């Protein structure tokens, strides 16, 4: 027997409750709660007869069948790095990003590159008309690419197209919020529609060994719209970041069942599409001035690559009881900790100053290895003295002021030497890097950093 039950779900944060209200109790948004009907099946297993399953396989058998799964190279080395080497057959890839950041542009370029390798693809456009896609293809000089296009967003109709055209190997859905199943009985983009659409695509991907690329909307706080369950159902989740005032676009890997997570790819938006940035350190250091006060170079490690970026700080006199702390590209709480350590262990007083901290280039830093570089930038600003010429800084700072080791120290030093840096202020290294000419200055406590100003 089945029992009908109604749940009320917030379309903004996916908070679930048993009754409707005008305001979401979790995120505080108004008029965002909708009703979803769920049929709960109540089964009686006492008299049920079970039949043995024939779907159990051994590891050896799986190894013999592994040649059926391969990767398609997108011919964009930056994207292939994020994907772990290319598009895996039979997988689901979810790409999210702000409107206008370049998701559709990038993936249209990918489908064009795949067509050059005789890989057949289907472009499902639920947001743009065929004429709009034609205008984009004309701007990108991709009119000769062999890509099948449809604007039908009914999931059942899409599956029928795939069965009638078994030569299709890659499917792009732009966007997943526009697809729907009539049987669900809800508007496209709702929680139930998203869940069932992704489940259907996942089933057909595994059954027919088709790669699905799903474009997803993001909410105002930058998270993928829809339930977190959607992220669990796909194999790879990529986030596309960018600022309309800046041509740089950053693609981050947040989940990848077939490769490393936290990978980073950098593109530049140009008139004829997105172009790869193979050496991003040179881009981020293009306007770096070694004699600039409050500027420090930090070797950022993201996935399999290292990027040298510039950290900047500025202090100004404040007449407020609580001076302002403004941070762009870093954690505000982390800055507060570094200021407290500098005040307590180094007797440096920032209490009467407003502090402004910025990561140049629009990147966002999450790793704790940036602590020492941030501290060096703040000390440089307070003492009005620049760091020694061509110096990089990295290391984690503990609450007692000790400098903790960071991972991938050799890769950071190697990248700095390649770009002409002469010395590095680092924590105590467990092993001396071989064949490096860069001068390594090891410090154990934050007070030792004051010796270089």
N, C-alpha and C positions, 0 to 999 in steps of 0.2 A: 504494500500500500504506500501511497505517497502523501505527504503533508505539505501544504503550501505555506510558505513563510516569507514575510517582507522584511528586508533590511534597508536601512537608509545610509547611503555612502556619500561622502564628500568628494566631489570631482576634483578638488584642488589638492587635498592631502591624503585621500583614501581612508579617512577615519570612518569607522562603521559603528552605527548605533541602532537600537531597536525602535526608536521613535524619531519623527521628523522635528526639526527645529529650524528657525530662520538663520541662525548663526552657528557655524561649526565650533564645537567646544575645544578642538585641538588647534586649528590654525587661525580661527577668528574671522574667516571669510563669510560674507553674507550671500544668501541665495545660491549656495553651491551644493546643497544636499539634495540628492535625488533618490527615488525609491527604486529598489531592485527586487524582483521576485525570484525566489529560489525554491525549487522543488526538492524536498528532502526525502530520499528513498529510505524506507524502513524495511529491512530485509529480515526474514526468519531463516536462520541457518540450521535449525535443529533437524529438519527433515530433508535438507538439500543434499543431493548427491553430486559429488565432485568428480570430474574426469581429469586424468593426468595431463600435464602440459607437455607439448612437443617443442616448446620454444627455448628449452634450456640448452645452452651450448658450452663448450669447454674453451679455455684460453687458447689452446692449440688450434681449434677450429676458427676462432676469431682471427688468429694470426694468419691463417691461410686465406681468409677473406679480406685481409687488410688492403690488398691491392685495388679493391673497388673504390677506396676513398683516396682522393688525390687533392692537390691544390691547384688553383688557377692563379697565376701571377697577374697582377693588375697592371704591370709595367710602370707603376708608381712606387719607387723603392721606399718612400716614406710611409705610404699606406701599407705596403706589404710588411714592413717592420712591425707596425701596430697589430696587424692581423696574425703575426707569427710566421709569415712566409707566403701568404696569399689566401685566397678564398677556398675554404675547405668544402668539398662536395657534401651535400646533405646537411649543411649547417644553417643556422639562423643568426643573422648579424643585425643588431639594433644600433642605429646611429641617431643620436639626438643633438640638438643645437638650437640656438636662438634663430628666429626668423631672419632670413637674409644673410646668414653667415656663410652660405655657400654649399650646403649639403647636396642639393639637387645638381648644382654645377659639377661638383667633384664626382658624384656617382654617374652622371651622364658621360663624363670623361672616362670613367672606369669601364662602362659598358662599351664605349667606342674602342678602347684598347682591347677588350675581350673579343670584339668582333674581328679585329685584325688577326686574332689567333684562331679564327673559325669556331669560336664559342658562341652559341646562340643564346640570346637573352630576351627577356620580356619586360618592358617598362610599363608598370601600372600606375597611371597618374590620376589621383583622385582630387587634386587641388588645381592643376593647370589644364587648360584646354590643349588640343593638338596644335593649334596655332601658336600658343605661347611656347610650347616645347620646340616648335620649329624655329621660332625667333632665337631661343637660346642656342640651339644647335648651329644656327647660322652665325651667331656671334662667336661661337667656339670653333668654327670651321669643321664641324662634324656632320655635315649634311650627307656625306657619302657612307657613313657608318650604317651597318646592317643591324638595326635594332627594331624589334617588333614593339608596337606601342598600342595600349588600349586605355580607355578612360572608364571601363567597367569596374566597379568596386564591390560588387556582390561576390562574396567568397565562393559560393557554389559555382557561379559562372566562371570565376577565375580557375577553379579546379577543373572544370570541364574543358576549358581552353588548354590546360596543361596535359590532360589526357589525350586530347585530339592532336596535340603537337608534342610528341615525346622527345623531339630533338632539342627542346628548350632546356638549357642547363643552369641558367641564372635568372632569377626573378627579382626585380626592384619594385618595392611597394612604396609609393610616395603620396600620402603617408599612411601609416597603420591606423591612424585615427579616423580615416575616411572609409575604411572597409566595414562591411556589416554582414550579418546573417539574418534573413527574414524571420527565422524561427525564434530568435532571441526576443524579438518584440521591443527593442529599445533603440534609441537614436544612435547613430554612429558616433564613436568617441567615448561612449559611456563605459563604465567598468566592465559590465558583462559582455558588451560587444568586443572590447579589446581582448578580454580573456579568451573568448571562444574563437575569435579570428586568429589569434596567435596559435592556439591549440590546433586548429585546422591546418594552418600553414606548417606547423612543426610536424604533424602527421604526414602530410604530403611530401615534405622535404625528405624525411627519413625513408618513406616508401619508394619514391621515385628518384632519390639521390640528387635532388635539386638544391642549389644554394639560394636562400632567400635573403635579401637585404631589405630591412625594414627601416624607414625613416620615421622618427618619432618626434612629436612636439615636446617642448619643455615648458614647465610652469614658470611663474614670475621669479621664483627663487632658484631657478636653474636646474631643477630636477626633471627627469623624464615624466611626462604626464601619464596618468594611469597608475594602476596598482604596481607595487614592487614585484608582484607575482610575475608580471610580464618579463622583467629582467631575469628572473629565475628560469623562465621557460626557454630563453634564447641561449645561444652558445657564446656569443661575443657582444659586449656592450662598449660602444665608442662614443665619446662626447666631443663635439666640434665647438671650439671656443673662438671668439674673435670680437674685436671692437670695430664698429663702423668707422671710427676716426683713424683706424690703423689698418693697413693692408695685410698684416700678418694674421694667419689662421693656425690654430693649434688643435691637433687631434690627439685625444688621450684615450688609452685603453684602460677601462675600469674592470672589465671581466673578459677572460679569454680561456676557453677550454682547450684551445689548440696552440697556445703560445703564452708568453710572459705578460703579466699585467703591469700597469704603470708605464707602459711604453709611450713615447711621445713622438709625434710627427708634426713638422712645421711646413706650412705652405704660405705663399704670397699671392693675394688676389690681384690679378692683372686683367687687362681688357679681354684677352683671349682665354681666360680661365685661370684655374689655380696652378701655380708653378711650384715645384718642390724647392725647398731650401736645404741643400745638402750639407752646408757648413753654417749652422745657425749662430755659432759663436761669433763669427765675423759680423753678422747682422746686428746682434745685440751689443757688440762692442764698437760699432761703427762710429759713434759719437763720444766714445769714452775718452776722458782727459785724465791722464795719470796724475796730474798735479791738482786735481779737483778735491777740495776739502769736503769730507763727508761721503766720499765715494769709495766703495770697496768692491773688488771682483771676487765672486764666489763661484766655484765649479759645481754646478748643479748636476746631480746624477739622476737621470730619468730612464728607467728600464735598462736598455743596452747601450745608451749613449750618454755622453757628458757634454754639457753646454756651459760656457762661461758667461755669466750674466753680471750686471752691475747693480749693486745695492746702494741706495742713496738715502741720506738722512738730513734733516734740517731742524734747528731749534730756534725758537723766538721767545722773547720775553712775554710773559702773560700776567694780566692783572686779575685773572679769575681765581677763585678759591681752589678750583680743581682744573688745572691746565689741560688743554685738549691733547689727545693722542690720536692721530690720524694715520692709518696704515692702508696701503694699497699693494696687494699681491702677497701679503704675509698674514700670519695669525696675530690678531690684536692682543690676545692673551699671552702669546709668546713674547711679544715686545714688552709687555708689562713685567714679565719674569726677568728679562734681560736687564731692564732698567732697575729693578729691585736688587739684582745681584751686583750691578755696577755701583749702586749706592751703598750697599752693605759691605762689600768686600774691597772695593776700590776707593771708597769715600768720594765718589763723583756725584754731585748734586744736580739732578734734573727736575727737582720739585717745582722750581719757579719758572720753568720753561715749557712752552708748547713743543711737542715732538711730532715731527712729520716723517714718515718712513715710506719709501717707495721701491718697488722692484721694477727696474727699467725694462721696457719692451712689452709689458703687459702680461708677463708670465706670472704664475702663482706657485709659491713655494710651500711645500708641506713637510719636507724632511728636516729633522733637528740639526743636521750638519751645518745649517746656515746660521746658527747661534753666534759662533765666533766672528763670522764676517759682519753680522749685524752689530755686534758689540764694538768691533773695530770702526765701523762707520759712525756710530754714536760718539765714541771717544774722539775720533777725528773732528767731528763737528763741535764738540764741547771745547776741545783744546785749540781749534782753528789751525790744525796742522795735518797735512796729507800723509798717507802711508808712504813708505819707501817705494821708489819707482819700480813698476812692473812686478807687483806682489799680489798673490792670491791668498785667501784666508778661508779655512773651513775647520769645523769641529763643533761638537755639542758641548754646551755648558750646563753643569749640574748646579743645584741650588746652593751648594757649598762653595761654588766657584771653580771646581775642578773641570778640566777639559777632557771630555770623553772621546774615545776613538770613533771614527765614522767608517762606514763600509765603502768599498771601491776606492780606497785612497790612491792606489797605483794609477787607476784610470783617470782620476782627477788631475794628478800630477802630470801624467803623460799628455793630456789635452792642453794643459797650461804651457808646458814646454814647447809643444807644437806651434802654439800661437805666439811664442817669443817672450814669455814671462820668465823672469830671472830667479825669483825666490818664492817660497811658500811658507806661510805660518800655519802649522798643523798640530794636532795632538801628538802624543807619543806613539809612534808607529810600531806595530808589532814586528814588522819585517822591513828592512831597508829595501826600497825599490831598486832593482838593478838597472844599469845602463841609462840612468837619468842624470843630466847635467844641471838641472835646476837645483838651487840651494834650498835645503829643507831646514826650517827653524822649528824645532819641536818645543812646545810649552806644556806645562802640566797644570798651571793655575791661571785664572783670569788676570791676576795682578802682573804676571810676566808680560802681558800684552802691552802694558803701559810703557815698557822699555823702548818701544819702537815709535814713540811719538815725542 
